[in-house]
Amino acid sequence: MDEPRLRAEVLSLAEQLGVLAHYCRDSRRCDGPRGLPDLLLAGPGGLALAELKAGGALEPAQAAWRNILRAAGVTWHLWTPASWYAGAIRRELERLARPGA
C-alpha cells in the first residue's frame, strides 16, 4: 500500500466513524515551520496528529514536531501500512469517535 492509498483509507474510515480529519498536503507550502504532521484528527474522544509513511524515516523537521507535540501531551502517531493492517489506526480512530475516551 502506498502513502496516497493509506491516506485515503484513513480519511474514509475517519469519515465513517464521525472523526473530523484535516489533511495537510504539503507543510512546506504552509506558513510556519516545516514538518507539520499529515493529519489532524478530532472527535469527542480527543485530538491526535498523525504522520503517514509508506517507507523511509522521519525527516528532522517531522521528528521535531513529534517531540514537541508529545512533550505538550498531544497524541502523535507514525502510521504506516503495517499500522493499518494491524488495526492500530482503526483502534485510534474508534477511540477518538467515543465521547469521554
Buried (B, 14 or more C-beta within 10 A) or exposed (E): EEBEEBBEBBBEBBEEBEBEBEBBEEBEEEEEEBBBBBBBBBBEBBEBBBBBBBEEEBEEBBBBBBEEBEEEEBBBBBBBBEBBEEEBBBEBBBBBBEEEE
